[in-house]
Amino acid sequence: MFTGYSPETVDFLWGIRMNNNRDWFMENKPNYVKYLFEPTKALGQHLFRPFLDKPGNLLKVSRIYKDARMHPTVPYKESLWICIRQDVEWWAENPCLYFEINPEGVHYGFFIWKPRTATLEDFRRRIAAKPDEFLSMVRSVEEAVGQKIEAELYKRPKPCDNPDLAPYFAWKGQIGCTRSEEFSEATFGPELADRVLDFFEKLIPLYEYFNKWKVEEKAFPWGKVARPSEERKKRVGSGMRAERFNPVRRNRRSSLKVSVRPKMYRKTGYLPHSTPAPFGGTLSPGEGLLGAAAPVQKKENSHEKDNLYRHGHSHCDPHDGNWHRL
C-alpha cells in the first residue's frame, strides 16, 4: 500500500546526483530501498489496478542501476520511473502511461517518445479515414484533463485536405499529455496516488486509441542485427563469424598489398603485375577486380626505356603510363 514519499526520499535523490559513485550508494542503499524503491513499487501496483482486467498490459518499475555500456561514466540514475505499456519490443516506439520521480519533483501522464515513421503514416491514414472518431476522442480527453495534447512537429507539415486534422498531421514525435509537480506537503502524502490514478483514468481513451494498431515487427525478430540463414551458412561457412566475413573485401585487402603505391592500388583495384585473383585465376597487368583497365597511352621517356633494356626488370604503371624498375 502506497503511503507517500517523504523528505528522506528527496534527500536521497539529491545525494545520488551529487555523489554518483558506488561507495556513497552502498552506504545509503538502505535509504534507497526504504524511501524510494519500495514506495515507488507500491505506487505502481496502485496505478495498475484499472489495467488488471485488460490483457496485454505490463507494469514496469525501473532500476536505479545504469547500463555501463551506454553510460560508462555514471553508474546510477538520478530518477526512478513507473511505466504501463503493452508487451512490445521497444517502449519508446509505443504509447505508455508513466510516472517519474527525480530531485526536482514528480512527472506523470501519457507519452510516445519516438514513434516510427511507418506508424505515423498509418496514424495519418486512419485519422483521415475516420476524422470524427479521432477528433471526438481528442476533445473529450482534453476537456477531461483540462490541458492540450502536445507533440514535436515537423518543420514541413504533411499535406492535409482536412483543416481540422492539419495540426495532427504535423505530429512527428514526443506525443504527450503530462503533468509536473514540485515537492510539497501534497506530494509526501498518499493523496498523490489518487491524483495520478485519476489522471491516468482520464487518459485511457487516448492510450487505447494509439494501441489499436501495433508497431510492425522488424524483419528479424531477434533484433536489429541480421543473423545468417541456413543456406547462407552452408555457402560461406558455419557460425556468425563466417557470416561477417566479406570475401571480396578481405581478398582485396590481402592480395592488393604491393610495394608500389599500395594505398592507390587498394582503392582503385588495379594491379601493377600479375597477381592471384581473389576467386581463383590471375589478373594481368592493368586489370582490376571489376574488369580490364581502360587503355593508357604510354608517355615517351627515353631514359625509362633505356632502363628496360639495361636491367631487364621493369613494368609500366597503368595509372600514369611511366616505366618503373622493380
DOLOMAR-364742 format. One record per residue (C-alpha): x, y, z; residue in three letters. Coordinates in steps of 0.05 Angstrom, whole numbers, plus 5000, padded with zeros to 4 digits. Layout:
N
<node x="X" y="Y" z="Z" type="ALA"/>
...
END
This chain:
326
<node x="5000" y="5000" z="5000" type="MET"/>
<node x="5027" y="5068" z="4980" type="PHE"/>
<node x="5034" y="5115" z="5039" type="THR"/>
<node x="5070" y="5171" z="5003" type="GLY"/>
<node x="5141" y="5194" z="4995" type="TYR"/>
<node x="5180" y="5231" z="5049" type="SER"/>
<node x="5233" y="5285" z="5055" type="PRO"/>
<node x="5284" y="5229" z="5061" type="GLU"/>
<node x="5265" y="5210" z="4990" type="THR"/>
<node x="5286" y="5278" z="4965" type="VAL"/>
<node x="5350" y="5276" z="5006" type="ASP"/>
<node x="5369" y="5211" z="4974" type="PHE"/>
<node x="5354" y="5236" z="4903" type="LEU"/>
<node x="5397" y="5298" z="4913" type="TRP"/>
<node x="5450" y="5256" z="4946" type="GLY"/>
<node x="5457" y="5208" z="4887" type="ILE"/>
<node x="5460" y="5267" z="4839" type="ARG"/>
<node x="5517" y="5298" z="4878" type="MET"/>
<node x="5552" y="5232" z="4896" type="ASN"/>
<node x="5541" y="5186" z="4837" type="ASN"/>
<node x="5591" y="5132" z="4858" type="ASN"/>
<node x="5589" y="5062" z="4886" type="ARG"/>
<node x="5617" y="5079" z="4955" type="ASP"/>
<node x="5563" y="5131" z="4970" type="TRP"/>
<node x="5508" y="5088" z="4942" type="PHE"/>
<node x="5527" y="5025" z="4981" type="MET"/>
<node x="5529" y="5066" z="5045" type="GLU"/>
<node x="5460" y="5095" z="5031" type="ASN"/>
<node x="5428" y="5034" z="4998" type="LYS"/>
<node x="5381" y="5021" z="5057" type="PRO"/>
<node x="5353" y="5091" z="5048" type="ASN"/>
<node x="5343" y="5078" z="4974" type="TYR"/>
<node x="5304" y="5015" z="4986" type="VAL"/>
<node x="5262" y="5043" z="5043" type="LYS"/>
<node x="5247" y="5114" z="5019" type="TYR"/>
<node x="5249" y="5108" z="4943" type="LEU"/>
<node x="5244" y="5038" z="4913" type="PHE"/>
<node x="5191" y="5008" z="4959" type="GLU"/>
<node x="5144" y="5068" z="4956" type="PRO"/>
<node x="5151" y="5072" z="4880" type="THR"/>
<node x="5136" y="4998" z="4873" type="LYS"/>
<node x="5074" y="5005" z="4917" type="ALA"/>
<node x="5052" y="5065" z="4876" type="LEU"/>
<node x="5059" y="5025" z="4812" type="GLY"/>
<node x="5014" y="4970" z="4840" type="GLN"/>
<node x="4962" y="5022" z="4858" type="HIS"/>
<node x="4963" y="5054" z="4789" type="LEU"/>
<node x="4958" y="4987" z="4753" type="PHE"/>
<node x="4891" y="4969" z="4783" type="ARG"/>
<node x="4848" y="4993" z="4724" type="PRO"/>
<node x="4890" y="4951" z="4677" type="PHE"/>
<node x="4886" y="4884" z="4714" type="LEU"/>
<node x="4826" y="4862" z="4671" type="ASP"/>
<node x="4856" y="4888" z="4607" type="LYS"/>
<node x="4902" y="4836" z="4574" type="PRO"/>
<node x="4967" y="4855" z="4542" type="GLY"/>
<node x="4987" y="4910" z="4591" type="ASN"/>
<node x="5050" y="4907" z="4633" type="LEU"/>
<node x="5074" y="4945" z="4694" type="LEU"/>
<node x="5148" y="4963" z="4694" type="LYS"/>
<node x="5187" y="4994" z="4751" type="VAL"/>
<node x="5257" y="5018" z="4732" type="SER"/>
<node x="5322" y="5001" z="4766" type="ARG"/>
<node x="5369" y="5054" z="4792" type="ILE"/>
<node x="5429" y="5019" z="4761" type="TYR"/>
<node x="5451" y="5046" z="4694" type="LYS"/>
<node x="5475" y="5004" z="4635" type="ASP"/>
<node x="5550" y="5010" z="4636" type="ALA"/>
<node x="5553" y="5000" z="4561" type="ARG"/>
<node x="5512" y="5063" z="4548" type="MET"/>
<node x="5531" y="5105" z="4609" type="HIS"/>
<node x="5602" y="5086" z="4628" type="PRO"/>
<node x="5616" y="5149" z="4668" type="THR"/>
<node x="5559" y="5147" z="4719" type="VAL"/>
<node x="5535" y="5081" z="4750" type="PRO"/>
<node x="5467" y="5103" z="4777" type="TYR"/>
<node x="5405" y="5140" z="4753" type="LYS"/>
<node x="5381" y="5204" z="4786" type="GLU"/>
<node x="5308" y="5184" z="4779" type="SER"/>
<node x="5260" y="5125" z="4784" type="LEU"/>
<node x="5200" y="5113" z="4739" type="TRP"/>
<node x="5138" y="5070" z="4730" type="ILE"/>
<node x="5112" y="5051" z="4661" type="CYS"/>
<node x="5047" y="5019" z="4640" type="ILE"/>
<node x="5050" y="4995" z="4568" type="ARG"/>
<node x="5038" y="4937" z="4521" type="GLN"/>
<node x="5086" y="4878" z="4516" type="ASP"/>
<node x="5127" y="4907" z="4458" type="VAL"/>
<node x="5199" y="4903" z="4434" type="GLU"/>
<node x="5220" y="4975" z="4449" type="TRP"/>
<node x="5179" y="5020" z="4494" type="TRP"/>
<node x="5200" y="5086" z="4461" type="ALA"/>
<node x="5162" y="5069" z="4397" type="GLU"/>
<node x="5097" y="5054" z="4432" type="ASN"/>
<node x="5047" y="5092" z="4477" type="PRO"/>
<node x="5054" y="5087" z="4552" type="CYS"/>
<node x="5028" y="5117" z="4617" type="LEU"/>
<node x="5086" y="5136" z="4662" type="TYR"/>
<node x="5105" y="5165" z="4729" type="PHE"/>
<node x="5175" y="5191" z="4744" type="GLU"/>
<node x="5206" y="5220" z="4807" type="ILE"/>
<node x="5272" y="5259" z="4807" type="ASN"/>
<node x="5304" y="5312" z="4850" type="PRO"/>
<node x="5261" y="5367" z="4820" type="GLU"/>
<node x="5194" y="5334" z="4833" type="GLY"/>
<node x="5146" y="5284" z="4800" type="VAL"/>
<node x="5122" y="5278" z="4728" type="HIS"/>
<node x="5067" y="5234" z="4701" type="TYR"/>
<node x="5019" y="5225" z="4642" type="GLY"/>
<node x="5014" y="5196" z="4572" type="PHE"/>
<node x="5074" y="5195" z="4525" type="PHE"/>
<node x="5101" y="5167" z="4459" type="ILE"/>
<node x="5174" y="5185" z="4453" type="TRP"/>
<node x="5198" y="5162" z="4384" type="LYS"/>
<node x="5143" y="5132" z="4341" type="PRO"/>
<node x="5166" y="5101" z="4276" type="ARG"/>
<node x="5155" y="5136" z="4210" type="THR"/>
<node x="5112" y="5079" z="4186" type="ALA"/>
<node x="5070" y="5084" z="4249" type="THR"/>
<node x="5057" y="5158" z="4238" type="LEU"/>
<node x="5039" y="5146" z="4166" type="GLU"/>
<node x="4989" y="5094" z="4188" type="ASP"/>
<node x="4963" y="5143" z="4241" type="PHE"/>
<node x="4952" y="5196" z="4188" type="ARG"/>
<node x="4915" y="5148" z="4143" type="ARG"/>
<node x="4870" y="5125" z="4199" type="ARG"/>
<node x="4850" y="5194" z="4223" type="ILE"/>
<node x="4839" y="5216" z="4151" type="ALA"/>
<node x="4792" y="5157" z="4141" type="ALA"/>
<node x="4754" y="5169" z="4206" type="LYS"/>
<node x="4766" y="5241" z="4227" type="PRO"/>
<node x="4704" y="5248" z="4271" type="ASP"/>
<node x="4724" y="5189" z="4315" type="GLU"/>
<node x="4793" y="5217" z="4327" type="PHE"/>
<node x="4772" y="5290" z="4337" type="LEU"/>
<node x="4717" y="5269" z="4386" type="SER"/>
<node x="4766" y="5228" z="4427" type="MET"/>
<node x="4817" y="5285" z="4429" type="VAL"/>
<node x="4765" y="5336" z="4451" type="ARG"/>
<node x="4737" y="5291" z="4506" type="SER"/>
<node x="4807" y="5276" z="4534" type="VAL"/>
<node x="4829" y="5349" z="4533" type="GLU"/>
<node x="4765" y="5371" z="4567" type="GLU"/>
<node x="4772" y="5317" z="4620" type="ALA"/>
<node x="4844" y="5333" z="4638" type="VAL"/>
<node x="4840" y="5408" z="4626" type="GLY"/>
<node x="4901" y="5413" z="4581" type="GLN"/>
<node x="4923" y="5402" z="4509" type="LYS"/>
<node x="4958" y="5342" z="4478" type="ILE"/>
<node x="5026" y="5366" z="4454" type="GLU"/>
<node x="5078" y="5338" z="4406" type="ALA"/>
<node x="5142" y="5354" z="4369" type="GLU"/>
<node x="5123" y="5379" z="4300" type="LEU"/>
<node x="5152" y="5370" z="4231" type="TYR"/>
<node x="5187" y="5432" z="4203" type="LYS"/>
<node x="5149" y="5419" z="4139" type="ARG"/>
<node x="5078" y="5397" z="4157" type="PRO"/>
<node x="5049" y="5340" z="4118" type="LYS"/>
<node x="4996" y="5359" z="4066" type="PRO"/>
<node x="4925" y="5351" z="4092" type="CYS"/>
<node x="4858" y="5363" z="4058" type="ASP"/>
<node x="4820" y="5369" z="4124" type="ASN"/>
<node x="4839" y="5434" z="4160" type="PRO"/>
<node x="4815" y="5405" z="4227" type="ASP"/>
<node x="4866" y="5349" z="4221" type="LEU"/>
<node x="4924" y="5392" z="4197" type="ALA"/>
<node x="4954" y="5403" z="4267" type="PRO"/>
<node x="4955" y="5328" z="4279" type="TYR"/>
<node x="4986" y="5313" z="4211" type="PHE"/>
<node x="5046" y="5354" z="4235" type="ALA"/>
<node x="5060" y="5308" z="4294" type="TRP"/>
<node x="5130" y="5280" z="4290" type="LYS"/>
<node x="5145" y="5251" z="4359" type="GLY"/>
<node x="5144" y="5263" z="4434" type="GLN"/>
<node x="5068" y="5260" z="4434" type="ILE"/>
<node x="5045" y="5270" z="4505" type="GLY"/>
<node x="4997" y="5297" z="4556" type="CYS"/>
<node x="5036" y="5304" z="4621" type="THR"/>
<node x="5036" y="5340" z="4688" type="ARG"/>
<node x="5093" y="5360" z="4735" type="SER"/>
<node x="5091" y="5374" z="4809" type="GLU"/>
<node x="5146" y="5402" z="4853" type="GLU"/>
<node x="5156" y="5371" z="4921" type="PHE"/>
<node x="5107" y="5396" z="4974" type="SER"/>
<node x="5065" y="5370" z="5030" type="GLU"/>
<node x="5015" y="5344" z="4979" type="ALA"/>
<node x="5070" y="5303" z="4946" type="THR"/>
<node x="5090" y="5269" z="5010" type="PHE"/>
<node x="5021" y="5242" z="5026" type="GLY"/>
<node x="4982" y="5182" z="4999" type="PRO"/>
<node x="4937" y="5230" z="4960" type="GLU"/>
<node x="4990" y="5232" z="4906" type="LEU"/>
<node x="4970" y="5162" z="4884" type="ALA"/>
<node x="4897" y="5182" z="4877" type="ASP"/>
<node x="4915" y="5244" z="4835" type="ARG"/>
<node x="4959" y="5205" z="4788" type="VAL"/>
<node x="4908" y="5149" z="4782" type="LEU"/>
<node x="4852" y="5198" z="4766" type="ASP"/>
<node x="4896" y="5229" z="4712" type="PHE"/>
<node x="4912" y="5161" z="4683" type="PHE"/>
<node x="4839" y="5141" z="4680" type="GLU"/>
<node x="4822" y="5203" z="4641" type="LYS"/>
<node x="4879" y="5188" z="4592" type="LEU"/>
<node x="4858" y="5115" z="4580" type="ILE"/>
<node x="4818" y="5132" z="4516" type="PRO"/>
<node x="4880" y="5165" z="4487" type="LEU"/>
<node x="4924" y="5107" z="4508" type="TYR"/>
<node x="4877" y="5055" z="4479" type="GLU"/>
<node x="4868" y="5093" z="4414" type="TYR"/>
<node x="4943" y="5092" z="4399" type="PHE"/>
<node x="4945" y="5018" z="4419" type="ASN"/>
<node x="4894" y="4999" z="4366" type="LYS"/>
<node x="4950" y="4985" z="4318" type="TRP"/>
<node x="5017" y="4957" z="4339" type="LYS"/>
<node x="5085" y="4973" z="4311" type="VAL"/>
<node x="5102" y="4922" z="4257" type="GLU"/>
<node x="5154" y="4872" z="4277" type="GLU"/>
<node x="5223" y="4882" z="4250" type="LYS"/>
<node x="5248" y="4840" z="4193" type="ALA"/>
<node x="5288" y="4798" z="4244" type="PHE"/>
<node x="5250" y="4783" z="4309" type="PRO"/>
<node x="5315" y="4776" z="4347" type="TRP"/>
<node x="5333" y="4849" z="4340" type="GLY"/>
<node x="5366" y="4898" z="4292" type="LYS"/>
<node x="5424" y="4852" z="4271" type="VAL"/>
<node x="5410" y="4802" z="4215" type="ALA"/>
<node x="5430" y="4731" z="4230" type="ARG"/>
<node x="5453" y="4685" z="4174" type="PRO"/>
<node x="5404" y="4636" z="4143" type="SER"/>
<node x="5419" y="4562" z="4140" type="GLU"/>
<node x="5432" y="4567" z="4065" type="GLU"/>
<node x="5480" y="4625" z="4076" type="ARG"/>
<node x="5517" y="4586" z="4130" type="LYS"/>
<node x="5528" y="4528" z="4082" type="LYS"/>
<node x="5553" y="4575" z="4028" type="ARG"/>
<node x="5604" y="4615" z="4067" type="VAL"/>
<node x="5617" y="4571" z="4127" type="GLY"/>
<node x="5585" y="4559" z="4195" type="SER"/>
<node x="5574" y="4608" z="4251" type="GLY"/>
<node x="5566" y="4683" z="4258" type="MET"/>
<node x="5640" y="4694" z="4246" type="ARG"/>
<node x="5635" y="4665" z="4177" type="ALA"/>
<node x="5574" y="4709" z="4162" type="GLU"/>
<node x="5612" y="4772" z="4180" type="ARG"/>
<node x="5670" y="4751" z="4134" type="PHE"/>
<node x="5667" y="4790" z="4069" type="ASN"/>
<node x="5707" y="4751" z="4017" type="PRO"/>
<node x="5711" y="4808" z="3967" type="VAL"/>
<node x="5737" y="4860" z="4015" type="ARG"/>
<node x="5783" y="4812" z="4053" type="ARG"/>
<node x="5816" y="4784" z="3990" type="ASN"/>
<node x="5823" y="4854" z="3961" type="ARG"/>
<node x="5859" y="4878" z="4022" type="ARG"/>
<node x="5905" y="4818" z="4025" type="SER"/>
<node x="5921" y="4810" z="3951" type="SER"/>
<node x="5930" y="4883" z="3935" type="LEU"/>
<node x="5986" y="4897" z="3983" type="LYS"/>
<node x="6040" y="4913" z="3933" type="VAL"/>
<node x="6105" y="4951" z="3940" type="SER"/>
<node x="6087" y="5007" z="3892" type="VAL"/>
<node x="6033" y="5056" z="3916" type="ARG"/>
<node x="5995" y="5006" z="3960" type="PRO"/>
<node x="5940" y="5055" z="3980" type="LYS"/>
<node x="5924" y="5073" z="3908" type="MET"/>
<node x="5920" y="5000" z="3888" type="TYR"/>
<node x="5876" y="4982" z="3947" type="ARG"/>
<node x="5829" y="5039" z="3930" type="LYS"/>
<node x="5825" y="5030" z="3854" type="THR"/>
<node x="5832" y="4955" z="3848" type="GLY"/>
<node x="5885" y="4956" z="3792" type="TYR"/>
<node x="5946" y="4913" z="3797" type="LEU"/>
<node x="6016" y="4930" z="3773" type="PRO"/>
<node x="6034" y="4859" z="3756" type="HIS"/>
<node x="6003" y="4790" z="3750" type="SER"/>
<node x="5973" y="4772" z="3818" type="THR"/>
<node x="5927" y="4715" z="3841" type="PRO"/>
<node x="5855" y="4738" z="3836" type="ALA"/>
<node x="5811" y="4734" z="3898" type="PRO"/>
<node x="5767" y="4678" z="3870" type="PHE"/>
<node x="5819" y="4639" z="3830" type="GLY"/>
<node x="5860" y="4652" z="3767" type="GLY"/>
<node x="5905" y="4712" z="3757" type="THR"/>
<node x="5897" y="4784" z="3739" type="LEU"/>
<node x="5941" y="4812" z="3683" type="SER"/>
<node x="5978" y="4878" z="3688" type="PRO"/>
<node x="5928" y="4936" z="3685" type="GLY"/>
<node x="5868" y="4892" z="3701" type="GLU"/>
<node x="5826" y="4906" z="3762" type="GLY"/>
<node x="5776" y="4867" z="3803" type="LEU"/>
<node x="5719" y="4896" z="3762" type="LEU"/>
<node x="5749" y="4882" z="3694" type="GLY"/>
<node x="5804" y="4906" z="3648" type="ALA"/>
<node x="5831" y="4976" z="3657" type="ALA"/>
<node x="5820" y="5028" z="3604" type="ALA"/>
<node x="5879" y="5033" z="3555" type="PRO"/>
<node x="5930" y="5084" z="3577" type="VAL"/>
<node x="5975" y="5119" z="3528" type="GLN"/>
<node x="6047" y="5110" z="3550" type="LYS"/>
<node x="6088" y="5172" z="3554" type="LYS"/>
<node x="6152" y="5176" z="3513" type="GLU"/>
<node x="6211" y="5174" z="3560" type="ASN"/>
<node x="6278" y="5152" z="3530" type="SER"/>
<node x="6311" y="5148" z="3598" type="HIS"/>
<node x="6260" y="5099" z="3625" type="GLU"/>
<node x="6263" y="5059" z="3560" type="LYS"/>
<node x="6338" y="5051" z="3569" type="ASP"/>
<node x="6325" y="5023" z="3638" type="ASN"/>
<node x="6280" y="4970" z="3607" type="LEU"/>
<node x="6336" y="4943" z="3563" type="TYR"/>
<node x="6393" y="4957" z="3612" type="ARG"/>
<node x="6364" y="4920" z="3672" type="HIS"/>
<node x="6311" y="4875" z="3641" type="GLY"/>
<node x="6264" y="4883" z="3701" type="HIS"/>
<node x="6214" y="4939" z="3696" type="SER"/>
<node x="6140" y="4950" z="3686" type="HIS"/>
<node x="6092" y="5003" z="3661" type="CYS"/>
<node x="6048" y="5035" z="3714" type="ASP"/>
<node x="5976" y="5033" z="3686" type="PRO"/>
<node x="5959" y="5097" z="3723" type="HIS"/>
<node x="6010" y="5146" z="3696" type="ASP"/>
<node x="6039" y="5107" z="3637" type="GLY"/>
<node x="6111" y="5112" z="3663" type="ASN"/>
<node x="6161" y="5056" z="3668" type="TRP"/>
<node x="6188" y="5036" z="3736" type="HIS"/>
<node x="6242" y="4988" z="3758" type="ARG"/>
<node x="6221" y="4933" z="3806" type="LEU"/>
END
